[in-house]
Amino acid sequence: ITPMSRAILYDGIIGVQSAFHHILETLESGNQYQGFMLGKLLKNPEVTGVLRDYHQERIKKGLQARLISETTYKEEAQKWGYDGVQIRYSTQRLPVGIFLFKNRVMMIAGSENPGACVIEWEELYDDHKTFFEDIWKNALQ
C-alpha cells in the first residue's frame, strides 16, 4: 500500500451508517457510484433502516448509483427503487456489500453485527471498478 492509501474501519450498525455517510461526504452533486448490493443483509431491519435514511440524503444531494444484485435477492433488491438508482441482476455469484466511489472501496459485512471498511487505494478501486463494469454489461435489467 502506498503512503497515500488508507483504511477506515466502522463497527456495528452505527459504523455502517457512518460508512454510508462517508459516501455523502466524499461525492459531489451529480456524481455516481457503483456497487454490489447487500444480499442477505437486506433482510436485516437495522440495515434497511440505515439504507432508507441514506437514500433520502443521497437523493437530496443529487447522487446517482448503479447497483448489481444476484438474481437470488431480486425480490429484496426491487424494494430499493429509489430515484437515481439503476439496478441490474446477475445469475453469477457475486461479492455483496461492496460500493465503489472516488478511488475508494467500501465493504459492508456481518449479519449479526454488521460493520464496514472503507479503503482508499486507487489500484484496488480500479480493479473492482473493472470487475463491476464487466458484470454490468451482461447483467439483466
N, C-alpha and C positions, 0 to 999 in steps of 0.2 A: 504494500500500500504506500502510495506517495505521501509526503508530509501534508499535502493539501486535502487528503481524504480523511473522512471522519465517520464515526458511527454514534448514533444516539439510541439507547435502549429505553423503552417505555413499559412499565409494569402495570398489569391489571387493566380493568376497564377504563379507568381514568387515563391510563397510559395510552390506550387505543384512541381515546378521544383526543388526547394531546397530539398523537401522531397524525390523525386526520387534520387537526388544526394546523399542523406543520405544512400541509399541502396549501391550505388557505393563505398562510403567511408567505410562502415561497413564490407562488404563482401570481401573475397579474391578470386583470380582467381580460377575457378573450383567449387566454392560454388554454391548452388542452393537456390532459394527462391520460395515460393508458393503464389498464390493469387487468389482472385475472381475479375474478370475483371471489368472494369469501367462502363459497361452497357451503359446507355444513354449519359454518358459523352464522349463516343467515337464519338459522333456526334458534339462535340464542337471543332472547328478548333484550338483554342488556346491549348486545352488539347492534341489534336492529334499531334500538333507541338512539344510540350514538350515530348510526348512519342516517337516520331520519333528520336529526338536528344538523349533521354535517351537510347533507344535501340542501337543506334550506339555506344555509350560509353560502354554499357553493353557487347556488342559483343567484343569490343576491350579488355575489361578486362577479358573476358572468363567466365562470369557468366551465369548460366542456370536458366530457370524458368519453373514451371509447373503452368498453369493457368486454371481456370474453368470459363465458361461463361454460363449464361442462354441461352437456345436454341433460345429465343426471339431475342437475339443480335448476332446470329451466323454470319449473313452477315457482320456486322461491325467487329466482332472478327476475321474472316478469313483474313481480311486485314493485320493482325499483325503476319503473318507467318515468323517471323524473325528467324535466326539461333539460336539454343539453347533454343527455346521456344516450349513447348508441350502444346496444348490447348485441353481440353475436354469440353463437353457440357452436361448440366443437364436440365431436364424439371422441376426440383424443383425450386421454387422461392428461390433465394439466396441473401445474402448481397452482395453489389457491392463495388468495390474500396477498398478492404482490401488486404493488402500484408503482408506476414509473413517472417521474416528474423532475424536470430540470437537473439532470445528472444525479438523481437520487433514486434509490430502490428502497421502497418501504415494504416490509413484510409483517403480516398480522398472523398470529398462530395461537393455538391453545384453546380448546373448547371449554374446559373447566375454569381456567383463569387466564383469559386472553391477554396477550401482550403484543408489543410491536418493536420493530427495529427499523431505523432509517439510516441507510448507508449512502453517504455522498462520495461517489467514486465514479468518474466518467467512464472508465473502461467497463466496469460492471454494469452500469446503466446502458451503455451501447450494446453490450451482449444481450441483455434482457430485452431491449427495445427491438433488436433484430429478430429475436425469437418471437416476440409479440406480433410483429408485422407479418412474419411468415404464417403464423396461425390465423391472424385476422383475414388474410387473403382467401383462405379456404373455409373459414367459419361460416355457418349458416345464420341468416338473419331471423 
